[in-house]
C-alpha cells in the first residue's frame, strides 16, 4: 500500500509539472509578467502567463543585479486532467486525516518516523493551488500557461527598465519590460486566469473581490503594482501635506506595448485623484501624446487623498498590468536641447517637477553617435528617463530674427539645428544655398525624442515656389510609436539659389517643451534592420522563418545582404 502510494506521488509530481505537452512545438510566448518590477534589495514572487511556456528552465534579465529561479510551471490542462487532480486531492486529504489504530499494529513510518500526512502537506498545497488556477475556457488562450518565479534584485542594481525573457527547451520567449524601482512597493494579489466572456452574460465572468481588496492604504513615496480585471477600479489611499508637489505616474502601455486582441491595442489606463470628501480633483488619461497618464499635483490642504486607476472603457484581463509611482519625486517634463554633437560636452537644461538642486545626468562627453537616456538626480532619487540624440554633424541653435523683414536664419550645410516652436503659431524658417540637382535631406527629430511637437515642413525655392511639403513620415524603425509625427523630405534642387525650410506645428501649438532637431544637408544613404521574432530556435535538420524589415534612409536603394554567424 505504501509502495503504491509513493508511486502515485511520484507520478503526480510529474503530472503537475509536465502534463500535457501540447505546446512542445510552439514558440514560447510571454503575455505578461506580474508584478512588472520590484524594489532594489528585495526578493518577491512573480507570476507570468503565456503560451508554450512549459517547462521553463531559466530566466534572462538584461542588465546586472537581477536574478530569478523557477518555482512552478502550469501548462494548460482540460476538464479530464482537473478531474484526476481533484480525485487525487481527495485521496491525499483522506489519508491525512488522523485514524485510530491499535498500538500493537503501529509501524514506524519511513523517513525517521515522519507521518505520511506531514510529508504530503506540500503536495496537497500544490494540487490545491493548481486547481485554484484552473480555468476551463480562458479569455485568452495565449495567457493560459503559467509560470511562478522568485525574483531577487540586488541593493546596487541600477534603477530603470530591463527586459525579462523565459528560457524553455523550445527556445527563448519574447522580452517584456521589467523595472527596478527605488521606492517601497505594494503588490496586489495576482489575478486568476480571466474566463471567457459570453455576450449578454458578461457579469458571470467578472472577478468577485472582497471589499477590503478594492482600496489599499499606502505611504508615499511608493510604487503600486496591480492588474485590472473587467469593470474594475483599483484605489489607493494616502496622506499628503499642503504644498507638496506630487507626481502620480502610471506605466501600463510601456510595460506591454500591444495587446493583439484588445481595442485599442493596449491597456488604456485612466488616473483620477480624489480628496477626503471623495471629490475628484484631478484626472488624466494620457500624458501629451503617450497613453500612460501622469498627474502633476500641488496638494491644497493636509489630509487623505485617493488615487484610482481603471481602463478607459472598463476592459480588463490578467495582462492589464500597471505600475504607479506616487510621491514628491523628481520628474522631467522636458529637456533642451534634445541632442548634441558626438564627442563633445552636452550642456542640457531641464524642466519638470521637484528638480530643486537636481543634477542632469547627460551622456559622457566621449560618447559616440546614437540614442541615449537622460535623467535628473535630486536627493538621491532618479527621475524618469528622456531620450537624447547624438550625431556627427555640426550643430547650431535656432535664433529668433532681429529684423522682421528677414525672418529666415541663414545656415550652412550640413547642419543640425536645435530649436523650439516657442509659442503657439510660431514658424521657424532657415535659409541655405543650394546647387542644381543637389540632393538635400530635411529631417525633423522631435516626437521620437519625446517632444510634443507634431511637425510640418515646407521647402521653398529661390522664387518662393513650393518644392516639398511633409507632415508625417512613417519610420519602420519607430518602435511602439503609433503616430509618426516627425517630418521628412528628400528633395532634388531644381536650380542654383537660396532655398528655405519652414518648420511649424501641424495644429499651430507651441511652448517651451515643443523642441526639435532639424537636420538639413546632403543625403546620407543608409539603412536599419528590425528582425521579427526577437529570438529564434532552430532544431537540428530543420528550418525556421523570420521577417527582416529594412528601414531605408535618405534614398538608399542598394541591396542588403544578410548572413547568419555563430551557428
C-alpha positions as CSV (number, residue, x, y, z in Angstrom):
1,X,0.0,0.0,0.0
2,X,2.7,2.4,1.0
3,X,4.8,1.5,-2.1
4,X,1.8,2.1,-4.4
5,X,1.1,5.4,-2.6
6,X,4.8,6.5,-3.2
7,X,4.5,5.7,-6.8
8,X,1.3,7.7,-7.1
9,X,3.0,10.7,-5.5
10,X,5.9,10.4,-7.9
11,X,3.5,10.2,-10.9
12,X,1.5,13.1,-9.6
13,X,4.6,15.3,-9.3
14,X,5.4,14.6,-13.0
15,X,1.7,15.2,-13.8
16,X,1.7,18.6,-12.2
17,X,4.9,19.7,-13.9
18,X,4.6,18.2,-17.4
19,X,1.0,17.4,-18.3
20,X,0.1,17.7,-21.1
21,X,2.9,18.6,-23.6
22,X,0.5,20.3,-26.1
23,X,2.9,23.2,-26.7
24,X,6.1,21.3,-27.4
25,X,6.4,22.7,-30.9
26,X,5.0,26.2,-30.0
27,X,7.4,29.1,-30.0
28,X,7.4,30.3,-26.3
29,X,5.4,33.5,-25.9
30,X,5.2,35.6,-22.7
31,X,2.0,37.6,-22.5
32,X,2.5,39.2,-19.0
33,X,4.8,39.3,-16.1
34,X,3.3,40.4,-12.8
35,X,4.5,42.4,-10.9
36,X,6.5,44.0,-13.7
37,X,9.2,45.1,-11.4
38,X,10.4,45.5,-7.8
39,X,12.5,47.5,-5.4
40,X,16.3,47.3,-5.1
41,X,17.4,44.9,-2.4
42,X,14.2,42.7,-2.3
43,X,13.1,39.2,-3.1
44,X,9.5,38.7,-4.3
45,X,7.2,36.3,-6.2
46,X,6.4,36.9,-9.8
47,X,3.6,35.3,-11.9
48,X,4.0,35.1,-15.7
49,X,1.5,33.9,-18.3
50,X,1.8,33.0,-21.9
51,X,1.8,30.1,-24.4
52,X,4.3,27.3,-24.9
53,X,6.0,28.1,-21.6
54,X,6.5,24.6,-20.1
55,X,8.8,23.6,-18.8
56,X,10.7,26.9,-18.1
57,X,14.3,26.1,-17.5
58,X,15.7,29.6,-16.9
59,X,15.2,33.3,-16.9
60,X,17.2,36.0,-18.7
61,X,17.1,39.6,-17.5
62,X,19.1,42.4,-19.1
63,X,21.5,44.4,-17.0
64,X,23.1,43.3,-13.8
65,X,21.8,42.7,-10.3
66,X,18.5,40.8,-11.1
67,X,18.3,37.0,-10.7
68,X,15.4,34.6,-10.6
69,X,14.5,31.0,-10.1
70,X,11.6,28.9,-11.4
71,X,9.2,27.8,-8.6
72,X,6.4,26.2,-10.6
73,X,5.1,25.8,-14.2
74,X,1.5,25.1,-15.1
75,X,0.6,24.1,-18.6
76,X,-2.9,24.5,-19.7
77,X,-5.0,21.4,-18.8
78,X,-8.5,20.3,-19.6
79,X,-11.5,19.0,-17.6
80,X,-10.3,15.4,-17.6
81,X,-7.0,16.3,-16.1
82,X,-8.5,18.6,-13.5
83,X,-10.9,15.8,-12.5
84,X,-8.0,13.5,-11.9
85,X,-6.3,16.1,-9.8
86,X,-9.5,16.5,-7.7
87,X,-9.7,12.8,-7.2
88,X,-6.0,12.6,-6.1
89,X,-6.5,15.6,-3.7
90,X,-9.4,13.8,-2.1
91,X,-7.2,10.7,-1.6
92,X,-4.4,12.7,-0.1
93,X,-6.7,14.6,2.3
94,X,-8.4,11.3,3.4
95,X,-5.0,9.8,4.2
96,X,-4.1,12.9,6.1
97,X,-7.0,12.5,8.5
98,X,-6.0,11.1,11.9
99,X,-7.1,7.4,12.2
100,X,-7.4,5.4,15.3
101,X,-5.1,2.4,15.2
102,X,-4.2,-0.2,17.9
103,X,-0.8,0.4,19.4
104,X,0.3,-3.1,18.6
105,X,-0.3,-2.6,14.9
106,X,1.5,0.7,14.6
107,X,4.6,0.5,12.5
108,X,7.3,3.2,12.3
109,X,7.0,5.1,9.0
110,X,9.9,5.5,6.6
111,X,11.9,8.7,7.0
112,X,12.7,8.8,10.7
113,X,9.2,8.4,12.0
114,X,7.7,11.2,9.9
115,X,3.9,10.8,9.5
116,X,2.8,10.5,5.8
117,X,0.2,13.2,6.4
118,X,3.0,15.7,7.2
119,X,5.0,14.5,4.1
120,X,2.0,15.1,1.9
121,X,1.1,18.6,3.0
122,X,3.3,20.2,0.4
123,X,1.7,18.1,-2.4
124,X,-1.8,18.9,-1.1
125,X,-0.9,22.6,-1.3
126,X,0.4,22.2,-4.8
127,X,-2.7,20.5,-6.0
128,X,-5.0,23.0,-4.4
129,X,-3.1,25.8,-6.0
130,X,-3.2,24.1,-9.4
131,X,-7.0,23.6,-9.1
132,X,-7.5,27.2,-8.0
133,X,-5.6,28.5,-11.1
134,X,-7.7,26.3,-13.4
135,X,-9.9,27.9,-16.0
136,X,-11.9,25.7,-18.4
137,X,-12.4,28.4,-21.0
138,X,-9.9,31.3,-20.6
139,X,-10.5,34.7,-22.0
140,X,-7.1,34.3,-23.9
141,X,-5.5,31.0,-24.8
142,X,-2.3,33.0,-25.3
143,X,-2.1,33.5,-21.5
144,X,-3.1,30.1,-20.3
145,X,0.3,28.7,-19.5
146,X,1.5,29.9,-16.1
147,X,5.0,30.2,-14.6
148,X,5.8,31.2,-11.0
149,X,9.1,32.8,-10.3
150,X,11.1,34.1,-7.3
151,X,13.0,37.2,-8.3
152,X,15.8,38.8,-6.3
153,X,17.0,42.4,-7.0
154,X,20.4,43.4,-5.6
155,X,20.7,46.5,-3.5
156,X,23.1,48.0,-6.0
157,X,21.1,47.1,-9.1
158,X,20.7,50.2,-11.3
159,X,17.2,51.6,-11.3
160,X,15.3,51.6,-14.6
161,X,13.8,49.5,-17.3
162,X,15.1,46.0,-18.1
163,X,13.9,43.2,-20.3
164,X,12.9,39.7,-19.0
165,X,12.7,36.6,-21.1
166,X,11.8,33.0,-20.2
167,X,14.0,30.1,-21.4
168,X,12.4,26.8,-22.5
169,X,13.6,23.8,-24.4
170,X,11.7,25.2,-27.4
171,X,13.6,28.5,-27.3
172,X,13.7,31.9,-25.6
173,X,10.5,33.9,-25.3
174,X,9.8,37.4,-26.4
175,X,11.0,40.1,-24.0
176,X,8.8,42.0,-21.6
177,X,9.6,45.2,-19.6
178,X,10.7,44.7,-16.0
179,X,11.6,47.7,-13.9
180,X,14.0,48.1,-11.0
181,X,12.5,50.6,-8.6
182,X,13.8,52.8,-5.8
183,X,10.8,53.1,-3.5
184,X,8.8,50.7,-1.3
185,X,6.4,48.7,-3.4
186,X,2.8,47.4,-2.8
187,X,1.6,44.5,-4.9
188,X,-1.9,43.3,-5.1
189,X,-2.7,39.6,-5.1
190,X,-2.3,38.2,-8.6
191,X,-5.4,37.6,-10.7
192,X,-6.6,34.1,-11.5
193,X,-7.0,33.4,-15.2
194,X,-9.8,35.5,-16.6
195,X,-12.7,33.4,-18.0
196,X,-14.2,34.0,-21.5
197,X,-17.0,36.5,-21.5
198,X,-20.2,35.3,-23.1
199,X,-22.2,38.0,-24.9
200,X,-25.1,39.0,-22.7
201,X,-23.7,37.2,-19.7
202,X,-20.6,39.3,-19.1
203,X,-21.4,39.7,-15.4
204,X,-20.8,35.9,-14.8
205,X,-17.1,36.3,-15.7
206,X,-16.5,39.4,-13.5
207,X,-14.0,39.0,-10.7
208,X,-15.6,38.9,-7.3
209,X,-13.3,40.8,-4.8
210,X,-13.7,41.3,-1.1
211,X,-14.4,45.0,-0.2
212,X,-11.0,45.3,1.5
213,X,-9.2,44.5,-1.7
214,X,-10.8,47.4,-3.6
215,X,-8.9,50.1,-1.7
216,X,-5.3,49.8,-0.3
217,X,-3.7,52.2,2.1
218,X,-0.1,53.3,1.1
219,X,2.5,55.8,2.2
220,X,4.3,58.0,-0.3
221,X,6.7,57.7,-1.9
222,X,5.9,54.2,-3.2
223,X,5.2,52.1,-6.2
224,X,1.9,50.3,-6.6
225,X,1.6,47.1,-8.7
226,X,-1.8,45.8,-9.9
227,X,-3.9,44.1,-12.5
228,X,-7.2,45.4,-13.8
229,X,-10.0,42.9,-14.3
230,X,-13.0,43.7,-16.5
231,X,-15.1,46.5,-14.9
232,X,-12.6,47.1,-12.1
233,X,-11.3,50.2,-10.4
234,X,-8.3,50.0,-8.1
235,X,-8.0,52.6,-5.4
236,X,-5.0,53.7,-3.2
237,X,-5.4,55.9,-0.1
238,X,-2.5,58.1,1.1
239,X,-1.8,61.1,3.3
240,X,-0.4,64.3,2.0
241,X,0.6,67.7,3.3
242,X,-0.3,71.1,1.9
243,X,2.2,72.4,-0.6
244,X,3.6,69.0,-1.6
245,X,4.3,68.8,-5.3
246,X,3.1,65.2,-6.0
247,X,3.8,63.1,-9.1
248,X,1.5,60.3,-9.9
249,X,3.0,58.4,-12.8
250,X,1.5,55.3,-14.3
251,X,3.2,52.7,-16.6
252,X,0.9,50.4,-18.5
253,X,1.3,50.6,-22.2
254,X,5.1,50.9,-21.6
255,X,5.0,47.5,-19.9
256,X,3.0,45.7,-22.7
257,X,3.0,47.9,-25.8
258,X,0.4,45.9,-27.8
259,X,-2.4,43.5,-27.0
260,X,-3.4,41.8,-30.2
261,X,-7.0,41.0,-29.2
262,X,-7.8,44.3,-27.5
263,X,-9.3,47.5,-28.9
264,X,-7.5,49.9,-28.7
265,X,-4.5,47.6,-29.0
266,X,-3.2,48.2,-25.4
267,X,-4.4,48.8,-21.9
268,X,-5.5,52.4,-21.8
269,X,-5.3,53.4,-18.1
270,X,-7.0,56.5,-16.6
271,X,-5.9,58.1,-13.3
272,X,-8.2,60.0,-11.0
273,X,-7.4,61.8,-7.8
274,X,-9.9,62.4,-5.0
275,X,-9.8,64.4,-1.8
276,X,-11.0,63.3,1.6
277,X,-14.7,64.0,0.7
278,X,-14.4,61.8,-2.4
279,X,-14.5,64.8,-4.7
280,X,-12.5,64.4,-8.0
281,X,-9.7,67.0,-8.1
282,X,-7.5,65.7,-10.9
283,X,-7.9,63.4,-13.9
284,X,-5.7,62.2,-16.7
285,X,-6.0,59.6,-19.4
286,X,-2.6,60.2,-21.0
287,X,0.5,62.4,-20.9
288,X,0.7,64.5,-24.0
289,X,0.9,62.0,-26.8
290,X,1.6,59.0,-24.6
291,X,-1.3,56.7,-23.5
292,X,0.2,56.3,-20.0
293,X,-1.2,59.0,-17.7
294,X,0.7,61.3,-15.4
295,X,-0.8,63.6,-12.8
296,X,1.3,66.6,-11.5
297,X,-0.5,68.0,-8.5
298,X,0.2,70.5,-5.8
299,X,-1.6,69.5,-2.6
300,X,-4.0,72.2,-1.5
301,X,-4.5,71.1,2.1
302,X,-3.4,68.5,4.6
303,X,-5.4,65.3,4.6
304,X,-6.1,61.9,3.0
305,X,-6.3,61.5,-0.8
306,X,-7.2,58.6,-3.1
307,X,-5.7,57.8,-6.5
308,X,-7.8,55.5,-8.6
309,X,-6.9,53.6,-11.8
310,X,-9.1,51.8,-14.3
311,X,-9.3,51.1,-18.0
312,X,-10.8,53.9,-20.1
313,X,-13.6,51.6,-21.4
314,X,-13.6,49.2,-18.4
315,X,-11.9,46.3,-20.1
316,X,-9.6,44.0,-18.1
317,X,-7.7,40.8,-18.0
318,X,-4.6,39.4,-16.3
319,X,-2.3,41.2,-18.8
320,X,-3.8,44.6,-18.0
321,X,-0.9,45.3,-15.7
322,X,0.3,48.6,-14.2
323,X,2.9,50.3,-12.0
324,X,2.0,53.6,-10.4
325,X,4.8,55.6,-8.7
326,X,3.5,58.2,-6.2
327,X,5.4,60.8,-4.3
328,X,7.3,64.1,-4.2
329,X,9.8,62.7,-6.6
330,X,11.8,64.3,-9.5
331,X,10.0,64.2,-12.8
332,X,11.3,65.5,-16.1
333,X,8.7,67.1,-18.5
334,X,11.3,68.3,-21.0
335,X,15.0,69.0,-21.8
336,X,16.7,71.3,-24.2
337,X,18.5,70.7,-26.5
338,X,17.2,67.2,-27.5
339,X,20.7,66.2,-28.5
340,X,24.2,67.2,-29.2
341,X,27.3,66.5,-31.3
342,X,29.1,63.2,-30.5
343,X,32.4,63.6,-28.7
344,X,31.7,67.0,-27.2
345,X,30.2,68.1,-23.9
346,X,26.4,68.5,-24.0
347,X,25.0,71.1,-21.6
348,X,21.3,70.3,-21.0
349,X,18.6,72.5,-19.5
350,X,15.8,70.6,-17.8
351,X,12.2,71.3,-16.9
352,X,9.9,69.4,-14.6
353,X,8.7,68.8,-11.0
354,X,10.8,68.5,-7.8
355,X,14.1,69.4,-9.6
356,X,15.5,71.8,-7.0
357,X,19.2,71.2,-6.8
358,X,18.9,68.4,-9.4
359,X,21.9,67.2,-11.4
360,X,21.1,66.3,-15.1
361,X,22.9,63.1,-15.9
362,X,23.9,63.6,-19.6
363,X,25.9,61.1,-21.7
364,X,29.6,61.3,-21.2
365,X,31.4,63.7,-23.5
366,X,33.3,60.9,-25.3
367,X,30.1,59.1,-26.2
368,X,29.7,58.4,-29.9
369,X,26.6,58.9,-32.1
370,X,23.3,57.2,-31.1
371,X,20.3,57.4,-28.8
372,X,20.9,57.8,-25.1
373,X,18.8,58.4,-22.0
374,X,19.0,61.4,-19.7
375,X,17.8,61.5,-16.1
376,X,17.8,64.1,-13.4
377,X,19.0,63.2,-9.9
378,X,17.7,65.0,-6.9
379,X,18.1,64.0,-3.2
380,X,19.5,60.6,-4.3
381,X,16.4,59.9,-6.4
382,X,16.4,59.4,-10.1
383,X,13.8,60.9,-12.4
384,X,12.0,59.3,-15.4
385,X,14.3,59.0,-18.4
386,X,14.1,61.1,-21.6
387,X,15.8,60.3,-24.9
388,X,18.8,62.3,-26.1
389,X,20.3,62.0,-29.5
390,X,23.9,62.4,-30.6
391,X,25.1,62.9,-34.2
392,X,28.3,63.7,-36.0
393,X,27.2,66.8,-37.9
394,X,27.9,70.4,-36.9
395,X,25.2,71.7,-34.6
396,X,23.8,75.2,-34.0
397,X,20.9,76.7,-32.1
398,X,17.9,78.4,-33.6
399,X,17.8,82.1,-33.1
400,X,14.8,84.4,-33.5
401,X,15.4,87.0,-36.2
402,X,16.1,90.6,-35.1
403,X,14.9,92.0,-38.4
404,X,11.2,91.4,-39.1
405,X,11.8,91.9,-42.8
406,X,14.3,89.0,-42.9
407,X,12.6,86.1,-41.0
408,X,14.9,83.4,-42.1
409,X,18.0,82.2,-40.2
410,X,20.9,81.5,-42.6
411,X,22.6,78.1,-42.2
412,X,25.5,76.4,-43.9
413,X,25.0,72.7,-44.9
414,X,25.3,70.1,-43.4
415,X,23.8,71.2,-40.1
416,X,21.6,70.2,-37.2
417,X,19.6,73.0,-35.8
418,X,18.3,72.7,-32.2
419,X,15.2,74.8,-31.7
420,X,11.8,75.3,-30.3
421,X,8.4,76.2,-31.5
422,X,8.3,78.5,-28.5
423,X,4.8,80.0,-28.8
424,X,1.6,78.8,-30.4
425,X,1.6,79.7,-34.1
426,X,5.3,80.1,-34.3
427,X,7.1,79.3,-37.6
428,X,10.9,78.8,-37.8
429,X,12.5,79.5,-41.2
430,X,16.0,78.6,-42.3
431,X,17.7,79.6,-45.5
432,X,20.6,77.7,-47.2
433,X,22.4,78.0,-50.6
434,X,21.9,75.0,-53.0
435,X,23.1,73.9,-56.4
436,X,21.1,72.5,-59.2
437,X,20.5,68.7,-59.0
438,X,21.8,68.6,-55.4
439,X,20.0,66.0,-53.2
440,X,19.2,67.6,-49.8
441,X,17.6,65.7,-46.9
442,X,15.4,67.7,-44.4
443,X,14.6,65.7,-41.3
444,X,12.8,66.6,-38.0
445,X,13.5,64.6,-34.9
446,X,11.0,65.6,-32.2
447,X,8.3,63.1,-31.4
448,X,10.8,60.3,-31.4
449,X,12.7,62.3,-28.7
450,X,9.5,62.7,-26.6
451,X,8.8,66.3,-27.7
452,X,5.0,67.0,-28.1
453,X,5.7,68.8,-31.4
454,X,3.7,67.4,-34.4
455,X,5.9,68.9,-37.1
456,X,5.2,70.0,-40.6
457,X,7.8,71.2,-43.0
458,X,7.8,73.1,-46.3
459,X,10.7,73.6,-48.6
460,X,10.5,76.6,-51.0
461,X,12.8,77.5,-53.9
462,X,14.5,80.8,-54.8
463,X,11.3,82.1,-56.4
464,X,9.2,81.1,-53.4
465,X,7.6,78.2,-55.1
466,X,6.8,75.1,-53.1
467,X,9.2,72.2,-53.7
468,X,8.3,69.8,-50.9
469,X,5.7,69.5,-48.1
470,X,5.5,66.9,-45.4
471,X,3.6,66.4,-42.2
472,X,4.1,62.8,-41.1
473,X,6.7,60.3,-42.3
474,X,6.4,56.6,-41.4
475,X,9.5,55.3,-39.8
476,X,9.7,51.5,-39.9
477,X,12.2,51.6,-37.0
478,X,9.9,53.7,-34.9
479,X,9.2,51.1,-32.3
480,X,6.0,51.4,-30.4
481,X,5.1,54.8,-31.9
482,X,1.6,54.7,-33.5
483,X,1.8,58.3,-34.7
484,X,4.8,59.0,-36.9
485,X,4.6,62.7,-36.3
486,X,8.2,63.7,-37.4
487,X,8.5,65.2,-40.8
488,X,11.0,64.2,-43.6
489,X,11.7,65.2,-47.2
490,X,14.4,64.3,-49.6
491,X,14.5,66.9,-52.4
492,X,16.5,67.3,-55.6
493,X,17.1,71.1,-56.1
494,X,15.9,72.3,-59.5
495,X,18.4,75.2,-59.8
496,X,21.1,77.2,-58.1
497,X,19.9,79.6,-55.5
498,X,18.7,80.3,-51.9
499,X,16.2,77.8,-50.5
500,X,14.1,77.9,-47.4
501,X,12.9,75.3,-44.9
502,X,9.7,76.4,-43.0
503,X,9.1,74.4,-39.8
504,X,6.0,74.6,-37.5
505,X,3.4,72.6,-35.6
506,X,0.6,71.0,-37.5
507,X,-2.1,72.4,-35.2
508,X,-0.1,75.6,-34.5
509,X,0.7,74.6,-30.9
510,X,3.8,75.7,-29.2
511,X,5.7,76.1,-25.9
512,X,9.0,75.5,-24.2
513,X,8.5,71.7,-24.5
514,X,8.0,71.9,-28.3
515,X,11.6,71.3,-29.0
516,X,13.1,69.8,-32.2
517,X,16.3,68.8,-34.0
518,X,16.3,69.7,-37.7
519,X,18.8,68.1,-40.0
520,X,19.5,69.8,-43.3
521,X,22.2,68.5,-45.6
522,X,23.3,66.2,-48.3
523,X,21.7,62.8,-48.3
524,X,23.3,60.1,-46.1
525,X,22.1,56.8,-47.7
526,X,21.9,54.1,-45.1
527,X,19.5,51.5,-43.6
528,X,18.4,49.9,-40.4
529,X,17.1,46.4,-39.8
530,X,14.4,45.1,-37.5
531,X,14.0,41.3,-37.1
532,X,10.8,39.6,-36.0
533,X,10.6,37.5,-33.9
534,X,13.2,38.7,-31.4
535,X,14.6,35.2,-30.9
536,X,14.7,32.1,-33.0
537,X,15.3,28.5,-32.2
538,X,16.2,26.1,-35.0
539,X,16.2,22.3,-34.3
540,X,18.8,20.1,-36.0
541,X,18.0,19.3,-39.6
542,X,15.0,21.7,-39.6
543,X,14.3,25.2,-40.7
544,X,12.6,28.3,-39.3
545,X,11.3,31.5,-40.8
546,X,11.8,35.1,-39.7
547,X,10.9,38.5,-41.1
548,X,13.6,41.2,-41.6
549,X,12.2,44.7,-42.1
550,X,14.5,47.2,-43.8
551,X,14.2,50.9,-43.0
552,X,15.9,52.6,-45.8
553,X,17.4,56.1,-45.1
554,X,17.9,59.1,-47.4
555,X,17.1,57.3,-50.6
556,X,19.2,54.1,-50.2
557,X,18.1,51.7,-52.8
558,X,21.0,49.2,-52.8
559,X,21.0,45.6,-51.9
560,X,21.0,44.4,-48.3
561,X,23.0,41.2,-47.7
562,X,22.1,39.1,-44.7
563,X,24.3,36.5,-43.1
564,X,23.9,34.3,-40.0
565,X,27.0,33.7,-38.0
566,X,27.8,31.6,-35.0
567,X,25.5,28.6,-35.9
